[in-house]
Amino acid sequence: MLAFEFGAWVGLIGAEPFWPWRDGSYRHNEIGAINGVPNAPGGEINSASLMVNALYDIPVTDRMTLSLGAGAGAVHAEFDDGTIDQDEDTSFAYQGIAGLNYAVSSRMDLTMNYRYLRSDTAEFQGRHLGHTDFYDTEDVQNHTLTIGLRYDLYPDQERVAAVMPPMVEASPPPLSPAPAAPKQFIVFFGFNKSDLTVEAQGVVADAAAAAKQFGSTSIVVVGHADTVGSPQYNQRLSERRSNTVRKELVGQGIEANKIAASGQGETELLVQTGNNVKEPQNRRASIDLQ
């Protein structure tokens, strides 16, 4: 059969790293022959599917993730034998999904997805005076490869801030106090992200400049996560965030052996929340100059 497919996919971001995905598609299949019907002109089957899927995102690099998942739903098929018989049937369907996502920006991903969809046998009838024609298909298999862009319409609020030390008491005039060295900087991340935004890169650059100006002997970078997702996943996510900041500091001219990077997962929340709560201020990495 020759098939043409049109589809629409809707993703709703859920608890990291899981998220639900609904998709619907329409397929047009040309029938070349009908077994048991000599000299059959062919015909066509038009089908529409509606699937509910669950995906699991696996980070590969700071910008790339691998998505694996599966789904179940139904396929509604309309049959036309090319002459007079027409009928329709609905069958159970299931599919497997694999894809790669690359973060082009903080709100847009370039995606490539492969889907294998299989639906149960569809049965059709053509009722005539004195007899009924029966038709059925084998289990229908569809292979689909899609390339596209995924845009986040509702980005998480990102906050970027540098935390300065407490005020230093000024010396009596006429002497002017020496400028106090900043001790800590904080970089904030997007939801389930470990790459730096432009603003976050600026904060890291400020921290590197301060370390050079005031002669810091060591720098401690600690990554953190919010409470969405499992503790094990958030521990790995916090470590990726601290390593991202460490690499940026090295790129700013700080010696790598002066930087210690680690992650605390969701164990040291800046804002106390319950489990599975998105909190922008908890998705952070601190830079302490010593």
N, C-alpha and C positions, 0 to 999 in steps of 0.2 A: 504494500500500500504506500502511496505517496502522501506525506503528511505535512501540513502547515500548522504552526502553533503561534498563538498570541497569548500573552499572560500579563498578570499584574500581581505584584508581591508587596505585602505590607508587613513591616517589622515593628514590633513594640518592645522597647528595651525593658528588660526585667532585672532581677537580681543577678549581679555579676557572678560568674561568667555565663549564666544561663539567660536565654531570652526566647520568648515565643515568636513564631512567625506564621502568618496566614498567607496562603497564596491561592489564586484562582487563575485558570487558564482555559483557552478555547482552542480546539484542534479540528482541522478539516482533513479527512483521509479519503483519498480516491481508491475505490475497490477495482482491482484489475480482473478478478475472476471469482466466481462463486462455485465451490465444489458441488458436484451433483446436478448442476444446471448447465447443460451444453449450450454453447453459443450465447451465454449470458452477456448482456451489454456492459456489465460492471455495476457501478453505482457509487455511493458515497456514505460515509459515517461522519457525522459532526458530533463532537463531544465537548462537554464543559466539565471541568473538575474544580473541586473546592477542597483544600487540604489545610490541616492544622499541624504545625511542625514545632519541634523543640530543638534548639541549636545550643551547642557548647563551644565557646570561644577559647582557643588555646594560644597564648602569646608566643610568637616566634622571635620577633625582634621588638624594639621599642615602637615601631610603626606598623608591623605586620602581624596579623593573627590568622590562625587556621580555624575554620568553623566546621564542625561535624554535627550531624543531626539526623533525625528521622521524622516522618509524618504519616498521618492516616487521614482518610476522608472518603469521598465518593466521586464517581464519574457518571454523569448522565449522558447517554449516547442516543442519537437519532439516526435511524437506518433508512436508506432509500435504495432499492435494488436496481434503480434505473428504468423500471417499467411502471409497475402499479403497486408493489408492496412497500409499505412504509410502517415503521413501528419505532418504539423507543423503550429504553431500559436503563436502570440505575444499578451500578455495581460498586462494591467495596474496593478501595484502592489504598495502597501504601507506597512510601517512597523513602529512599536514602539520599542524603545531601552531603556534599563536601564543597568547601570553598576557601578562597584566600581573600583577605581584606587588607588593603594598604591605606594608611592614613595619609591622605594628600594634605590635609590641614586639620585643625582641631575640630572642624564640623563636617568634613567630607571624607569619605572613604571610596577608593576604587576597589570594586569587587569583581570576582570571577567565581561562579558557582556551577557545579555539575549536579544534576538531579536524575536519579533513576526511579521512574514511576511504573508500577505494575498494578493492573486492575483485573478483577475476576472476569470470568466469561460472561459476555452479554448475550441475551437471548431475544430474538425477534420473531414475530409471527405475521403472516399475510393471510387473512381470512377471505375465502372465496366461496361461491355457491357450491356446496357439496364437498369441499375439502379445505384444508388449512396448510399453508406452506410454513415450515419452520426453518429458522436460520440461527446460527450461533457463531460466536467468535472464540478463538483460543484466548488464553490469558494475554492481555495486551501489555506490551512493554514499550516504554518511551524513554529515550535518552535526551537530555536537554543540557546545553551549555550556554550560560548567559554571562555577559560582561556589562557592567554598568557602574553607576555612581550612587552611593548612599549618603544622603544629606540629613544631618541632625537638625530638625526644625525647632527643637526645644533643648538647646544646650544647657548643661549644668552651669550654674554660676561659678565662675572661677575668680578667686581672690589671690592677689599677689601682694605681699607686704614685706617690708624689712623691719625687724624689731630692733629698736635702739636700746642702749643700756639706760639705767636710771640717771637722773640728772646729777651732775657733779657740782658740789658746793664751790662757788667761786672764791678765789683768794682775795684778800683785802686789796683795794686799790693802793698804789697804781699798777700793781702787777696784774697781768691778764692770765686767766687760766689756760693751761695747755689743752688743746682739743682732745676730747676723750675718744678712745678707739672703740668703734662698734664691735660688739661681741657676738651677736647672733643675727642671722638672716633666715627668713622662711620663704620657701617656694611652694606654691599650691598647684595642684594638678586637676585635670578634668576627671570625670567618672570613668573608672577602669582604664585610665591613661597613665603612661609613664614617660611620655615625651614632653619636652619643654615648649611652652608657648613663647611668643616674642617677649611678653612682659616678664615671664619667668627667667628667660635668658638674661634680661637686663639686671634682675636681682642677683643672679649668679655672678655676672660681671662686676657688680658693685662689691660683692663679697670678696672676689679675687683682688680687686683694686685695694680694698681695705687691708687684706692680708699682706699685700706687698708694702703698703704705706706704713703700717704699724709693726711690720716684722713678726708676724705670727709664726710660731715655731711648728704648729700643727693645726690641722683642721679636722673636725669630726662632723660627718654627714650622717643623719639618721632619717630613714624613710618611714612613713606611716600610711595607714589606710583607714577608711571608714568601716562600718560594721556590715556592709552589704557583701554577701558571699561567705564562704567558709573561712575559718581562721587560717587554714593551711594555704588557701589561695591568697588571702590578704597578706600573709607573711611574705610570699614570693613577690607579690606586687610591690610591697614596701621596699624590698631589696632592689627591685628593678628601678624604682624611683631614686633611691640613694645612689645607685651606680650611674644613672643618667646624669645626676648633678655632679658626681665625681668626674666623669668624663668631660663635662663642660668646664669644670675648674681647671683640669689639665689643659684643655684647649685654650684657656685664658692665661696660661703661663705658670700655673702652680705645679710644683714638683709632685709627681704621683706618690712618692714615698712619704710625703707629709700629710696625705689625706687618708683617713680611716672611714670606710662606708659600711653601714649596717642597716637592718630593717627591724622594726618593732611590730609590724602587722597592725592589728587593731587593739593592742594592749595599752597604748598611751594616747587616749583620745584628748584632743584639745577642747572639744565640746562633748560633754557626756551625753550619749544617746542610748536607746535600746538597740536590739539586734535588727539587722536589715534596714538601717536608716541611712539614706544618702545625706551626708553632711560635708559641704565643700571644705570647711576649715580642718576637717580630719584627714583630708587627702593632701598630704604635705610632706616636705622634707626640710629639716632644720640644718643650718650650716653654722657651726660654732667655731669661732676663732679662738685659739689658745696660745 
